[in-house]
């Protein structure tokens, strides 16, 4: 169950990073809404990360949380913010995904 919470926490990390990107692109009240989304996603992500670390090793949990957030944020950057999808970006993104999966399999929990 805590692995699921950890993955969800990572997805909320993608949410707060994406909201930050959208807030940067907007002004006025719209920017304020995006910042509200940022703080909401940040809070949910941190609470779920905390809950997951109650039973998972902190080093593994933090690495998986940041990895899920990084992979998701790069994908959002490519799909939403039209960032380049170069060979090397995709290659290293793939190695990051493989590392996250590897950490899951070698974890004692």
C-alpha positions as CSV (number, residue, x, y, z in Angstrom):
1,X,0.0,0.0,0.0
2,X,2.8,2.4,0.8
3,X,4.3,1.9,-2.6
4,X,1.0,3.1,-4.1
5,X,1.0,6.1,-1.8
6,X,4.6,6.8,-2.9
7,X,3.7,6.7,-6.6
8,X,0.7,9.0,-6.0
9,X,2.9,11.4,-4.0
10,X,5.3,11.4,-7.0
11,X,2.4,12.3,-9.3
12,X,1.4,15.2,-7.1
13,X,5.0,16.3,-7.4
14,X,4.5,16.4,-11.1
15,X,1.4,18.4,-10.4
16,X,3.2,21.0,-8.3
17,X,6.0,21.4,-10.8
18,X,3.5,21.8,-13.7
19,X,1.5,24.3,-11.8
20,X,4.7,26.3,-11.1
21,X,5.4,26.2,-14.9
22,X,1.9,27.4,-15.7
23,X,2.0,30.1,-13.0
24,X,5.2,31.4,-14.7
25,X,3.4,31.7,-18.0
26,X,0.4,33.6,-16.7
27,X,-0.4,36.8,-14.9
28,X,-3.0,38.2,-12.5
29,X,-5.7,36.0,-11.0
30,X,-4.9,33.1,-13.3
31,X,-1.4,33.0,-12.0
32,X,-2.8,33.1,-8.4
33,X,-5.0,30.0,-9.2
34,X,-1.9,28.1,-10.6
35,X,0.0,29.0,-7.4
36,X,-3.0,27.7,-5.4
37,X,-2.7,24.4,-7.3
38,X,1.0,24.4,-6.6
39,X,0.5,24.7,-2.9
40,X,-2.3,22.1,-2.8
41,X,-0.3,19.6,-4.8
42,X,2.8,20.3,-2.7
43,X,0.9,19.7,0.5
44,X,-0.6,16.4,-0.7
45,X,2.7,15.2,-2.1
46,X,4.5,15.9,1.2
47,X,1.8,14.2,3.3
48,X,1.8,11.1,1.1
49,X,5.6,11.0,1.1
50,X,5.6,11.2,4.9
51,X,3.0,8.4,5.2
52,X,5.0,6.2,2.8
53,X,8.2,6.7,4.8
54,X,6.5,5.2,7.8
55,X,7.3,1.7,6.5
56,X,9.6,2.2,3.5
57,X,13.3,3.1,3.8
58,X,13.7,6.9,3.6
59,X,16.5,6.7,1.0
60,X,14.5,4.4,-1.3
61,X,11.3,6.3,-0.8
62,X,12.9,9.7,-1.5
63,X,14.7,8.4,-4.6
64,X,11.5,6.9,-6.0
65,X,9.4,10.0,-5.2
66,X,11.9,12.3,-6.9
67,X,12.3,9.9,-9.8
68,X,8.5,9.6,-10.4
69,X,8.3,13.4,-10.2
70,X,11.2,13.9,-12.5
71,X,10.0,11.5,-15.2
72,X,6.5,12.8,-15.0
73,X,7.6,16.5,-15.1
74,X,9.8,15.8,-18.2
75,X,6.9,14.1,-19.9
76,X,4.6,17.0,-19.1
77,X,7.3,19.4,-20.3
78,X,7.5,17.5,-23.6
79,X,3.7,17.1,-24.1
80,X,2.4,20.3,-22.6
81,X,5.2,22.9,-22.6
82,X,6.5,21.7,-26.0
83,X,10.0,21.1,-24.7
84,X,12.3,19.1,-27.1
85,X,12.1,15.3,-27.1
86,X,15.7,14.6,-28.2
87,X,17.3,11.2,-28.3
88,X,19.4,11.8,-25.2
89,X,16.5,13.2,-23.1
90,X,14.5,10.1,-23.9
91,X,17.5,7.8,-23.3
92,X,18.3,9.2,-19.9
93,X,14.6,9.3,-19.0
94,X,14.5,5.6,-19.8
95,X,17.5,4.9,-17.6
96,X,15.8,6.9,-14.8
97,X,12.6,4.7,-15.1
98,X,14.8,1.6,-15.1
99,X,16.5,2.8,-11.9
100,X,13.1,3.5,-10.2
101,X,11.9,0.0,-11.0
102,X,15.2,-1.4,-9.8
103,X,14.9,0.3,-6.5
104,X,11.4,-1.1,-6.1
105,X,12.7,-4.7,-6.7
106,X,15.7,-4.5,-4.4
107,X,13.9,-2.8,-1.5
108,X,13.3,-5.0,1.5
109,X,9.7,-3.8,1.9
